[in-house]
């Protein structure tokens, strides 16, 4: 099994960080979001990954080849952002003859039994029940459990099974044929070539598709969802790892769960909960919670909450002294 992961977006909702770092390489719970995705696929037996790259694609390619030298890594540029369908079509030369193909979005971390997904004989679309399906694309199934239609953000959707961004295709050649037809005809939805339109074409040809339930769907597309995902993943950290952090920094208070990379120096500080420190970061006299800090950053005398700090950044505050009387109210 090989996979296509589209990672060509600009990450505009994560500016200013994505001016210098591709969104998929931003740190969440101690490692780049792309690594969370590929690690789970490698553990399930994936043998190769094709990355559809664009903005800062050379940085993504360098990282992937260095980190995943044990699997086949291909990188294909997407010169124009013409939609997800267009991005996937660029993998045709590599994957058209595959028996099976996995497509997974590069800015969403999924918690799923990928081994079970890989062994599914039919084409399978990852879904998860949501409270408000009007915000998502959904699948519609018949009584036998087969998918009969896909719908995009309807006011009255026929189901609450949202499409979450993972697709196991058992006939890649048919998919690429449908994608070719879309682009030859110029058919676009909302101005872009959509993968769901190609999948709908496969359904019209009688191709069998079934839903596959996803356990967890963690979005990393904007700061507020990145923090939510960071919290969820840190909650899964081993207890022994958390205990080791406090033992390593006895003159500070480490409030689990946190992630502290190697080489960090922490003194007279409170770190956590839900703080992430990149390699060789220095923290002095500070309080950090719900904060993700890049490598080699320096923080001194600051109180940070819901904050993103880039690599090698320097943030310094000043100790404050106050003298207040009875029945006073102070907000600092």
HELIX and SHEET records of a PDB file:
HELIX    1   1 UNK A   12  UNK A   14  5                                   3    
HELIX    2   2 UNK A   17  UNK A   19  5                                   3    
HELIX    3   3 UNK A   23  UNK A   25  5                                   3    
HELIX    4   4 UNK A   33  UNK A   44  1                                  12    
HELIX    5   5 UNK A   57  UNK A   67  1                                  11    
HELIX    6   6 UNK A   84  UNK A   89  1                                   6    
HELIX    7   7 UNK A   92  UNK A   95  1                                   4    
HELIX    8   8 UNK A  114  UNK A  119  1                                   6    
HELIX    9   9 UNK A  133  UNK A  135  5                                   3    
HELIX   10  10 UNK A  172  UNK A  185  1                                  14    
HELIX   11  11 UNK A  195  UNK A  204  1                                  10    
HELIX   12  12 UNK A  223  UNK A  234  1                                  12    
HELIX   13  13 UNK A  239  UNK A  248  1                                  10    
SHEET    1   A 7 UNK A  72  UNK A  77  0                                        
SHEET    2   A 7 UNK A  48  UNK A  53  1                                        
SHEET    3   A 7 UNK A   2  UNK A   7  1                                        
SHEET    4   A 7 UNK A 101  UNK A 104  1                                        
SHEET    5   A 7 UNK A 161  UNK A 169 -1                                        
SHEET    6   A 7 UNK A 123  UNK A 129 -1                                        
SHEET    7   A 7 UNK A 209  UNK A 213  1                                        
SHEET    1   B 2 UNK A  27  UNK A  28  0                                        
SHEET    2   B 2 UNK A  31  UNK A  32 -1                                        
SHEET    1   C 2 UNK A 108  UNK A 111  0                                        
SHEET    2   C 2 UNK A 216  UNK A 219 -1                                        
SHEET    1   D 2 UNK A 137  UNK A 141  0                                        
SHEET    2   D 2 UNK A 147  UNK A 152 -1                                        
SHEET    1   E 5 UNK A 253  UNK A 255  0                                        
SHEET    2   E 5 UNK A 270  UNK A 272  1                                        
SHEET    3   E 5 UNK A 287  UNK A 293  1                                        
SHEET    4   E 5 UNK A 275  UNK A 277  1                                        
SHEET    5   E 5 UNK A 258  UNK A 260  1                                        
SHEET    1   F 4 UNK A 253  UNK A 255  0                                        
SHEET    2   F 4 UNK A 270  UNK A 272  1                                        
SHEET    3   F 4 UNK A 287  UNK A 293  1                                        
SHEET    4   F 4 UNK A 303  UNK A 309  1                                        
SHEET    1   G 4 UNK A 265  UNK A 267  0                                        
SHEET    2   G 4 UNK A 282  UNK A 284  1                                        
SHEET    3   G 4 UNK A 298  UNK A 300  1                                        
SHEET    4   G 4 UNK A 314  UNK A 316  1                                        
END                                                                             
